[in-house]
Amino acid sequence: MLDFDLAELYEVETRALKQSVKRNIDRFPNDFMFQLTKN
């Protein structure tokens, strides 16, 4: 599930979802999410 999928599920903008996670990062386990790269 990608960020835009979760945003759609919670009926918020992707940008707003990502901001909320950044502001509350201590509430999530270390392996909660990861970032895909081209490498």
Secondary structure, 3 states (H helix, E strand, C coil): CCHHHHHHHCCCCHHHHHHHHHHCHHHCCCCCCCCCCCC
